Amino acid sequence: MHTLALASWRVLMPVVQNLKYVLPLYRAMAGTAKINFDTKHLKKGDPLPPYNGKLRIYNMRYCPYAQRTILVLNAKQIDYEVVNINLKEKPEWLTSKSLFGKVPAIEVADGVCIAESLVTSEYLDEVYPQRRLLPKDPLKKALAKIIVEGSGPIQTMLFKILRTPDQVTEENIAAYRKYLTFIQDELKKSGSKFLGGSEPGFADYMIWPWFERMVPISELYDAVKIDETEYKLLWEYITNMFKDPAVSQYVVPKEILFKFMEPYRTGGTSNYDLLTVE
């Protein structure tokens, strides 16, 4: 009897060990409550909130990279907790959750964390089967990733406009417009509302945070304006993306975005908690 019991325990042990990873997955798939995106940004001296068993994202409310992972979580309707981080005064414990002290990072079990926006987004798409965002076909998957990898010019333009608008070059502008044309051409080829088809997919959510910011910023800087005649299809795409539920619930109001961004240009300190809801 003792031998049989020991053998049974050896068989069951790996299952028991893996339950700590599997149970949060099933909880997350069971339904979602309203997510509080606007928690206080924790900084140096603030304690690490105790892990409550729910998937957690270490985030910064205005960070386009962290937004990528948020959009995946929203699109898949995963239940999760947001811990916002002040990136100018990082909490001492942040590197225990994100090796390089950056956001996003997700905590999938107590002390088990994954970092980087593309890595976390693809992980979530693989682990949570509802509404697949990356195509299963290897070629289509590769093409979706190429669209994302090609987004360097729009990222460069955003950060230059925010920090050193006087240093935006003709080369920057040309590369930015070339990428806009590339996305419009990809939309034509897809024949759908989104790059991912009838619903936004991986490529859509990975490039969207920069387009979302360029729309209001274009009111201040002509260099990034997206001409509605030249880019008619792209504008239709942008309008449709703003209506997507995963996107719309996380959009930062224009006036708040401008307030947050202004110190980047002047050398001041941004107020991370303009939207904070305790």
NUKOL-34724 format. One record per residue: x, y, z of N, C-alpha, C in turn. Coordinates in steps of 0.05 Angstrom, whole numbers, plus 32768, in hexadecimal, padded with zeros to 4 digits. Layout:
REM NUKOL-34724
   n.u   n.v   n.w  ca.u  ca.v  ca.w   c.u   c.v   c.w
     X     Y     Z     X     Y     Z     X     Y     Z
...
***
This chain:
REM NUKOL-34724
   n.u   n.v   n.w  ca.u  ca.v  ca.w   c.u   c.v   c.w
  8011  7FE8  8000  8000  8000  8000  8011  8019  8000
  8026  8019  8011  8037  8030  8012  8046  8034  7FF8
  804E  801E  7FEB  805C  8020  7FD1  8049  802C  7FBC
  8030  8022  7FBC  801C  802C  7FA9  8017  804A  7FAE
  8014  8051  7FC7  800E  806E  7FCD  8026  807F  7FC4
  803E  8076  7FC9  8056  8085  7FC1  8057  8088  7FA2
  8051  8072  7F94  8051  8073  7F77  803C  8087  7F6D
  8025  8086  7F79  800F  8098  7F71  8017  80B5  7F75
  8024  80BA  7F8C  802C  80D5  7F92  8040  80DF  7F7D
  8053  80CD  7F76  8067  80D5  7F62  805A  80DC  7F47
  8045  80CE  7F40  8037  80D4  7F27  8028  80EE  7F29
  801C  80F3  7F40  800C  810B  7F44  801C  8124  7F49
  8034  8121  7F53  8044  8138  7F5B  8048  814D  7F45
  804F  8145  7F2C  8052  815A  7F17  8038  8168  7F12
  8021  815A  7F14  8007  8167  7F10  8002  817C  7F25
  8008  8175  7F3E  8004  8187  7F54  8015  81A0  7F51
  802E  819B  7F49  8041  81B2  7F45  8038  81C5  7F30
  802B  81BA  7F1B  8022  81CA  7F05  8007  81D8  7F0A
  7FF9  81D0  7F1E  7FDF  81DC  7F24  7FE2  81FA  7F29
  7FF8  8203  7F35  7FFB  821F  7F3B  7FFD  8230  7F22
  8004  8224  7F0B  8004  8232  7EF2  7FE9  822F  7EE4
  7FDD  8217  7EE6  7FC4  8211  7ED7  7FAC  821F  7EE4
  7FAA  821F  7EFE  7F92  822A  7F0B  7F8E  8248  7F05
  7FA4  8259  7F06  7FA0  8275  7EFE  7F96  8277  7EE1
  7F9E  8265  7ECF  7F95  8266  7EB4  7F77  8262  7EB2
  7F6D  824D  7EC1  7F50  8248  7EC0  7F40  825E  7ECD
  7F4B  826A  7EE2  7F3E  8281  7EEF  7F3C  8298  7EDB
  7F51  829D  7ECD  7F51  82B3  7EBA  7F3E  82AE  7EA3
  7F3A  8295  7E9B  7F29  828F  7E84  7F0B  828E  7E8D
  7F07  828E  7EA7  7EEB  828A  7EB1  7EDA  82A3  7EAE
  7EE7  82BA  7EA9  7ED8  82D3  7EA7  7EE8  82EA  7EB3
  7EE2  8302  7EAB  7EF1  8319  7EB4  7EE1  832D  7EC3
  7EED  8339  7ED7  7EE1  8350  7EE5  7EEC  8369  7ED8
  7EE2  8380  7EDF  7EEC  8399  7ED5  7F08  839E  7EDF
  7F1A  83A3  7ECD  7F36  83A7  7ED5  7F3B  83C4  7EDC
  7F49  83C9  7EF2  7F51  83E4  7EF9  7F6C  83EA  7EED
  7F6D  83F8  7ED6  7F86  83FE  7EC9  7F95  8415  7ED7
  7F86  8424  7EE7  7F91  843E  7EF0  7F99  843E  7F0E
  7FA5  8428  7F16  7FAF  8427  7F32  7FC7  843A  7F35
  7FCD  8441  7F4D  7FE4  8453  7F53  7FFD  8446  7F49
  800F  8456  7F3D  8029  844C  7F34  803C  844A  7F4C
  8044  8432  7F52  8055  842D  7F69  8072  8436  7F63
  807F  8440  7F78  809A  844B  7F74  80AC  8442  7F8B
  80C4  844C  7F8B  80D8  8445  7F9F  80CD  8448  7FBB
  80D0  8434  7FCB  80C5  8435  7FE6  80AA  8428  7FEA
  809B  8425  7FD4  8081  8419  7FD5  8084  83FA  7FD7
  8074  83ED  7FE8  8077  83D0  7FEA  806B  83C1  7FD2
  8075  83A9  7FCE  806B  8398  7FB9  8050  838D  7FC2
  803B  8391  7FB2  8020  8386  7FBA  8022  8367  7FBB
  8016  835B  7FCF  8017  833E  7FD0  8009  8331  7FB8
  8014  831C  7FAE  8008  830E  7F97  7FEE  8301  7F9F
  7FD8  8306  7F90  7FBE  82FC  7F98  7FB5  82E4  7F87
  7FC7  82D8  7F77  7FC0  82C1  7F68  7FB5  82C7  7F4C
  7FB0  82E0  7F46  7FA6  82E8  7F2C  7FBD  82F0  7F1A
  7FBC  82EB  7F01  7FD0  82F4  7EEE  7FD4  8312  7EF2
  7FED  831B  7EF3  7FF3  8337  7EF9  8005  8342  7EE3
  8000  835C  7EDC  8012  836A  7EC9  801E  8381  7ED8
  8039  8383  7ED6  8047  839B  7EDF  8048  83AE  7EC7
  803C  83C5  7ECB  8034  83D6  7EB5  803C  83F3  7EBA
  803B  8404  7EA6  803B  8421  7EA9  8025  842B  7E97
  8013  843A  7EA2  7FF9  8440  7E94  7FFD  844D  7E79
  8013  845C  7E74  8017  846B  7E5B  802C  845E  7E49
  8036  8447  7E50  804B  843A  7E41  8040  842A  7E29
  8049  8431  7E11  803E  8422  7DFA  8046  8405  7DF9
  805E  83FE  7E04  8066  83E2  7E04  8055  83D2  7E18
  8051  83DC  7E2F  8040  83CE  7E42  8023  83CC  7E38
  801B  83E0  7E29  8000  83DF  7E1D  7FFC  83C7  7E0B
  8011  83BF  7DFD  800F  83A8  7DEC  8004  8390  7DFC
  8010  838A  7E13  8007  8373  7E23  7FEC  8377  7E2E
  7FE5  8390  7E37  7FCA  8396  7E40  7FB6  8390  7E2B
  7FBB  8397  7E12  7FA8  8393  7DFC  7FA3  8375  7DF8
  7FB8  8365  7DFA  7FB5  8348  7DF7  7FA4  833D  7E0E
  7FA9  8346  7E26  7F99  833D  7E3D  7F7C  8345  7E3A
  7F77  835D  7E30  7F5C  8367  7E2C  7F4E  8357  7E16
  7F5C  8353  7DFF  7F50  8346  7DE8  7F48  8329  7DF0
  7F58  831C  7E00  7F52  8301  7E08  7F40  82FF  7E21
  7F38  8316  7E2B  7F27  8318  7E42  7F31  8308  7E5A
  7F4B  830B  7E5F  7F58  82FE  7E75  7F54  830F  7E8E
  7F4E  8303  7EA4  7F4C  8312  7EBE  7F68  8316  7EC9
  7F6F  832F  7ECF  7F8A  8334  7ED8  7F8B  834D  7EEA
  7FA1  8350  7EF7  7FA6  8367  7F0A  7FBC  8379  7EFE
  7FB8  8393  7F01  7FCC  83A6  7EF8  7FDB  83B2  7F0F
  7FF5  83B0  7F0E  8007  83BE  7F21  8017  83D3  7F11
  800F  83EC  7F14  801D  8401  7F05  8037  8409  7F12
  804B  8410  7F02  8066  8416  7F0B  806E  8432  7F02
  8079  8441  7F15  8085  845B  7F0F  80A1  8455  7F04
  80A5  845A  7EEB  80BF  8452  7EDE  80D5  8466  7EE3
  80CF  847D  7EEF  80E4  8490  7EF7  80EE  848B  7F13
  80DD  8480  7F23  80E5  8478  7F3F  80DD  845B  7F44
  80EB  8449  7F37  80E3  842D  7F37  80E4  8421  7F53
  80D0  8411  7F5B  80D2  8403  7F75  80EA  83F0  7F75
  80F5  83ED  7F8D  810D  83DC  7F90  8108  83BF  7F87
  80F0  83B6  7F8A  80EA  839A  7F84  80E4  8394  7F67
  80E4  83A9  7F56  80DB  83A5  7F3A  80EC  8390  7F2C
  8107  8391  7F30  8118  837E  7F22  8113  8361  7F2A
  8105  835C  7F40  80FE  8341  7F48  80E6  8337  7F38
  80D9  8349  7F2A  80C2  8342  7F19  80C8  8346  7EFC
  80DA  8358  7EF6  80E2  835E  7EDA  8100  8361  7EDA
  810E  834E  7ECF  812B  834C  7ED1  8139  8366  7ECA
  8130  8374  7EB5  813D  838C  7EAD  8130  83A6  7EB8
  811D  83A2  7ECA  8110  83B9  7ED7  80FE  83C8  7EC4
  80F3  83BA  7EB0  80E2  83C8  7E9C  80C5  83BD  7E9E
  80B3  83CB  7E91  8098  83C1  7E8D  8093  83BD  7E6F
  8082  83AA  7E68  8072  8399  7E7A  8080  8380  7E83
  8076  8376  7E9A  807D  835B  7EA3  8063  834F  7EAD
  8060  8336  7EA9  8048  8328  7EB4  8051  8313  7EC9
  8041  8311  7EDE  8046  82FD  7EF2  8030  82E7  7EEF
  8038  82D0  7EE7  8025  82BB  7EE0  8020  82A7  7EF7
  8032  82A8  7F0B  802F  829A  7F24  8041  82A9  7F38
  803E  82A3  7F51  804D  82B2  7F65  806B  82B0  7F60
  8077  82C7  7F58  8094  82C7  7F54  809C  82BE  7F38
  8089  82B6  7F27  808F  82AD  7F0C  8087  82C3  7EF8
  809C  82D0  7EED  8096  82E8  7EDD  80A3  82E6  7EC1
  8096  82F3  7EAE  80A0  82F5  7E93  809F  8312  7E8B
  80B4  831C  7E7D  80B6  8338  7E76  80B8  833C  7E57
  80B6  8355  7E4F  80B8  835E  7E33  809D  835C  7E25
  8096  8371  7E17  807B  8373  7E0B  8074  835D  7DF7
  8086  8358  7DE4  8080  8344  7DD0  8081  8328  7DDC
  8093  8323  7DEF  8095  8308  7DFB  807C  8303  7E0C
  8074  8316  7E1C  805C  8312  7E2D  8043  830F  7E1C
  8041  831E  7E07  8029  831D  7DF5  8027  8302  7DE7
  803E  82F8  7DDD  803D  82DE  7DCF  8038  82C8  7DE4
  8044  82CA  7DFB  803F  82B6  7E10  8021  82B4  7E16
  8014  82CB  7E1A  7FF8  82CB  7E21  7FE7  82BF  7E0A
  7FEF  82C5  7DF2  7FE0  82BA  7DDB  7FE3  829C  7DDA
  7FF9  8291  7DE2  7FFD  8274  7DE1  7FF0  8266  7DF8
  7FF0  8273  7E10  7FE6  8265  7E28  7FC8  8267  7E2B
  7FBC  827E  7E22  7F9F  8282  7E24  7F93  827E  7E08
  7F85  8267  7E04  7F7D  8260  7DE9  7F66  8270  7DDD
  7F57  827F  7DEE  7F41  828E  7DE3  7F4A  82A5  7DD1
  7F3D  82A7  7DBB  7F43  82BC  7DA6  7F61  82BE  7DA0
  7F6A  82AB  7D90  7F86  82AB  7D88  7F8D  82C4  7D78
  7FA3  82D1  7D7E  7FAB  82EA  7D71  7FC0  82E6  7D5C
  7FD2  82D3  7D60  7FE6  82CD  7D4C  7FDB  82B6  7D3A
  7FDF  82B8  7D20  7FD6  82A2  7D0F  7FE5  8288  7D16
  7FD8  8271  7D12  7FE5  8257  7D16  7FF8  8251  7CFF
  7FF1  825A  7CE7  8001  8255  7CCF  801C  8262  7CD3
  8032  8253  7CD0  804D  825F  7CD5  8054  8277  7CC4
  804B  8276  7CAA  8051  828D  7C98  8042  82A5  7CA0
  8028  82A2  7CA6  8017  82B9  7CAE  8021  82C4  7CC9
  8029  82B2  7CDA  8034  82BB  7CF4  804E  82CC  7CF0
  805F  82C3  7CDE  8078  82D1  7CD8  8072  82ED  7CCC
  805E  82EE  7CBB  8057  8308  7CAE  804C  831B  7CC2
  803C  8311  7CD5  8031  8322  7CEA  8048  832E  7CFB
  805C  831D  7D01  8073  8327  7D11  8084  833B  7D02
  8085  8338  7CE7  8094  834B  7CD7  8088  8367  7CD9
  806D  8368  7CD8  805F  8381  7CDB  8066  838F  7CF5
  8068  837F  7D0A  806F  838A  7D24  808C  8393  7D25
  809E  8382  7D1B  80BA  8389  7D1A  80C0  83A2  7D0A
  80AF  83A7  7CF6  80B3  83BE  7CE5  80AA  83D9  7CF1
  80A0  83D8  7D09  8094  83F0  7D15  80A8  8404  7D21
  80C1  83FF  7D1D  80D6  8410  7D28  80D2  842E  7D21
  80CC  8435  7D08  80CA  8451  7D00  80B4  8460  7D10
  809D  8453  7D15  8088  8461  7D23  808F  8464  7D41
  809E  8450  7D4C  80A7  8452  7D67  80BC  8468  7D6A
  80CF  8469  7D58  80E3  847E  7D58  80D7  849A  7D56
  80C3  849D  7D44  80B6  84B7  7D41  80A8  84C0  7D5A
  809A  84AD  7D67  808C  84B5  7D80  80A0  84BF  7D95
  80B5  84B0  7D9A  80C7  84B8  7DAF  80D7  84D1  7DA9
  80DD  84D6  7D8F  80EA  84EF  7D88  80D7  8506  7D8B
  80BE  8503  7D83  80AA  8518  7D86  80A7  851F  7DA4
  80A7  850B  7DB4  80A3  850F  7DD1  80BA  851E  7DDE
  80D3  8515  7DD7  80EA  851F  7DE6  80F9  8535  7DD7
  80FD  8532  7DBD  810E  8545  7DAE  8102  854B  7D93
  80EA  8558  7D93  80DD  855C  7D79  80ED  856C  7D65
  8100  857D  7D6F  8111  858C  7D5C  8126  857B  7D4E
  8129  8562  7D58  813C  8550  7D4B  8130  853C  7D38
  8116  853F  7D33  8109  852D  7D1F  8114  8534  7D03
  811F  8520  7CF6  812C  8525  7CDC  8119  851D  7CC5
  8121  8526  7CAD  8112  851E  7C95  8113  8500  7C91
  8129  84F4  7C99  812B  84D7  7C98  8117  84C9  7CAA
  8114  84D4  7CC3  8100  84C9  7CD5  80E4  84CB  7CCA
  80DE  84E2  7CBE  80C3  84E6  7CB3  80BE  84D3  7C9C
  80D2  84D0  7C8A  80CF  84BE  7C73  80CB  84A1  7C7C
  80DA  8498  7C90  80D7  847D  7C9A  80BC  8479  7CA7
  80B3  848D  7CB5  8098  848C  7CC2  8082  8489  7CAD
  8084  849A  7C98  806F  8499  7C83  8070  847F  7C73
  8088  8475  7C70  808B  845B  7C62  807E  8445  7C72
  807F  8446  7C8C  8072  8432  7C9D  8054  8434  7C9C
  804A  844D  7C9B  802D  8451  7C98  8023  8445  7C7E
  8032  844A  7C69  802B  843E  7C4F  802C  8420  7C50
  8040  8415  7C5D  8043  83F8  7C60  802A  83EC  7C6D
  8022  83F8  7C83  800A  83EE  7C92  7FF1  83F0  7C80
  7FEE  8407  7C72  7FD7  840A  7C61  7FD7  83F4  7C4B
  7FEF  83EF  7C40  7FF1  83DA  7C2B  7FEA  83BF  7C36
  7FF3  83B9  7C4F  7FEC  83A0  7C5B  7FCE  839D  7C60
  7FC1  83B3  7C67  7FA4  83B2  7C6A  7F96  83AD  7C50
  7FA0  83B9  7C3A  7F95  83B3  7C1F  7F98  8396  7C19
  7FAF  838B  7C1E  7FB4  836E  7C18  7FA2  835C  7C28
  7F9D  8364  7C41  7F8D  8353  7C53  7F70  8353  7C4B
  7F67  8369  7C3F  7F4B  836B  7C37  7F38  836B  7C4F
  7F42  8370  7C67  7F32  8370  7C80  7F34  838A  7C8F
  7F24  838D  7CA4  7F25  83A5  7CB4  7F3F  83A8  7CC3
  7F4B  8391  7CC9  7F63  8391  7CDA  7F79  8380  7CCC
  7F91  8384  7CD5  7FA7  8373  7CCB  7FA2  8356  7CD2
  7F95  8352  7CE9  7F8F  8336  7CF2  7F76  832A  7CE7
  7F68  8339  7CD6  7F4F  832E  7CCB  7F37  833F  7CD3
  7F21  8331  7CDA  7F08  833F  7CE2  7F0A  834B  7CFE
  7F1D  8341  7D0E  7F23  834B  7D29  7F41  8352  7D2A
  7F49  8364  7D3C  7F66  8369  7D3F  7F75  8350  7D47
  7F8D  834D  7D3D  7F9E  8337  7D45  7FB7  8340  7D52
  7FCB  832F  7D53  7FE4  8335  7D61  7FF1  834E  7D55
  7FF4  834F  7D3B  8002  8366  7D2F  7FF3  8381  7D35
  7FD9  8380  7D34  7FC9  8398  7D39  7FCE  83A2  7D56
  7FCD  8390  7D69  7FD1  8399  7D85  7FED  83A1  7D8B
  8001  8395  7D7D  801D  839B  7D83  8025  83B7  7D77
  8019  83C0  7D61  8020  83DA  7D56  800D  83F0  7D5F
  7FF6  83E9  7D69  7FE1  83FC  7D6F  7FEA  8412  7D83
  7FF8  840D  7D99  7FFD  8422  7DAC  800A  843B  7DA0
  801A  8438  7D8B  8027  844F  7D7E  8014  845E  7D6C
  8002  8450  7D5E  7FEE  845D  7D4F  7FDA  846C  7D61
  7FD3  8460  7D77  7FC1  846D  7D8A  7FCC  8488  7D94
  7FE6  848A  7D98  7FF2  84A3  7DA1  7FF6  84B7  7D8B
  7FFB  84AD  7D72  8001  84BF  7D5C  7FE8  84CF  7D54
  7FD0  84C4  7D59  7FB8  84D3  7D51  7FB6  84ED  7D61
  7FB6  84ED  7D7B  7FB5  8507  7D89  7FCF  8518  7D85
  7FE6  850B  7D84  7FFF  851A  7D81  8000  8529  7D67
  7FF2  851E  7D52  7FF2  852B  7D38  7FE5  8546  7D39
  7FD5  854B  7D4D  7FC8  8565  7D51  7FDD  857A  7D58
  7FF4  8571  7D63  8008  8584  7D6C  8020  8585  7D59
  8025  8570  7D4A  803D  856E  7D39  8035  8565  7D1D
  8039  8576  7D09  8032  8570  7CEE  8042  8558  7CE3
  805A  8554  7CEE  806B  853F  7CE3  805F  8524  7CE5
  804D  851F  7CF8  8041  8505  7CFB  8024  8503  7CF2
  801A  8518  7CE6  7FFE  8517  7CDC  7FFB  8500  7CC8
  7FE4  84F3  7CCA  7FDD  84DD  7CB8  7FC7  84E8  7CA6
  7FCE  84EF  7C8D  7FBC  84FB  7C7B  7FA4  84E9  7C75
  7F8C  84F3  7C79  7F74  84E2  7C76  7F6E  84DA  7C5A
  7F78  84EA  7C46  7F74  84E3  7C2A  7F88  84CE  7C21
  7FA2  84D4  7C27  7FB7  84C1  7C1E  7FB5  84A6  7C2D
  7FAC  84A8  7C46  7FAB  848F  7C57  7F8E  8489  7C5F
  7F7C  8489  7C4B  7F60  8485  7C51  7F5B  846A  7C5E
  7F66  8455  7C53  7F62  843A  7C5E  7F6E  8438  7C7A
  7F86  8444  7C7E  7F93  8444  7C98  7F82  8452  7CAD
  7F75  8468  7CA5  7F64  8477  7CB7  7F4B  8466  7CBF
  7F40  8457  7CAC  7F2A  8446  7CB2  7F33  8431  7CC7
  7F4B  8427  7CC3  7F56  8413  7CD5  7F59  841F  7CF1
  7F64  8437  7CF3  7F68  8444  7D0C  7F4D  8448  7D1A
  7F39  8451  7D0B  7F1F  8455  7D17  7F14  843B  7D22
  7F17  8425  7D13  7F0D  840B  7D1C  7F1D  8401  7D34
  7F36  8406  7D35  7F46  83FE  7D4C  7F3D  840D  7D66
  7F37  8426  7D64  7F2E  8435  7D7B  7F14  842A  7D86
  7F04  841D  7D75  7EEA  8412  7D7D  7EED  83F6  7D89
  7F04  83E9  7D85  7F08  83CE  7D8F  7F07  83CE  7DAE
  7EF7  83BC  7DBA  7EF4  83BD  7DD7  7F0E  83BA  7DE7
  7F21  83AA  7DDD  7F3B  83A7  7DEB  7F4A  83C1  7DEC
  7F46  83D1  7DD7  7F54  83EB  7DD4  7F45  8401  7DE3
  7F2B  8403  7DDE  7F1B  841A  7DE8  7F1B  841D  7E06
  7F1C  8406  7E14  7F1A  8408  7E32  7F35  8411  7E3E
  7F4A  8413  7E2E  7F64  841A  7E38  7F6E  8435  7E2D
  7F60  8441  7E1B  7F69  845A  7E0F  7F6C  8470  7E24
  7F83  847F  7E23  7F87  8495  7E35  7F7B  84AE  7E28
  7F6B  84BD  7E36  7F5F  84D6  7E2B  7F75  84E9  7E21
  7F70  84F6  7E0C  7F84  8507  7DFF  7F90  851C  7E12
  7F80  8529  7E21  7F8A  853E  7E33  7F9C  8533  7E48
  7F96  851B  7E52  7FA7  850D  7E65  7FC2  8505  7E59
  7FC0  84FA  7E41  7FD8  84F2  7E32  7FEB  850A  7E2F
  7FE0  8520  7E26  7FF1  8538  7E22  7FFE  8542  7E3C
  7FEF  8540  7E52  7FFA  8549  7E6C  8011  8536  7E74
  800D  851C  7E6F  8022  8509  7E77  803B  850D  7E66
  8037  8513  7E4C  804E  8514  7E39  805D  852E  7E3B
  8051  8544  7E44  805E  855F  7E43  8079  855F  7E51
  807C  8553  7E69  8097  8554  7E76  80AD  8545  7E67
  80A6  8533  7E55  80BA  8525  7E45  80C9  853A  7E34
  80BB  854E  7E2B  80C7  8562  7E19  80D5  8578  7E29
  80CB  857E  7E41  80D6  8594  7E50  80EB  858C  7E64
  80ED  8571  7E69  8100  8567  7E7C  80F6  8566  7E98
  80DB  8569  7E9C  80CF  8567  7EB6  80C9  854A  7EBD
  80B8  8547  7ED2  80B1  852C  7EDB  8093  8528  7ED6
  808D  8513  7EC8  8071  850D  7EC1  8062  8503  7EDA
  8048  850A  7EDB  8037  8501  7EF0  802B  84E6  7EE7
  8034  84D0  7EF3  802B  84B6  7EEA  800E  84B0  7EF2
  8003  84BF  7F05  7FEA  84B8  7F11  7FD3  84CC  7F0A
  7FD4  84D6  7EF1  7FBF  84E8  7EE8  7FA4  84D9  7EE6
  7FA5  84BF  7EE3  7F8C  84B0  7EE0  7F86  849E  7EF8
  7F96  84A0  7F0D  7F96  848D  7F23  7F7A  848B  7F30
  7F72  8472  7F33  7F59  846C  7F42  7F62  8458  7F58
  7F5F  8460  7F70  7F67  844F  7F87  7F54  8438  7F8B
***
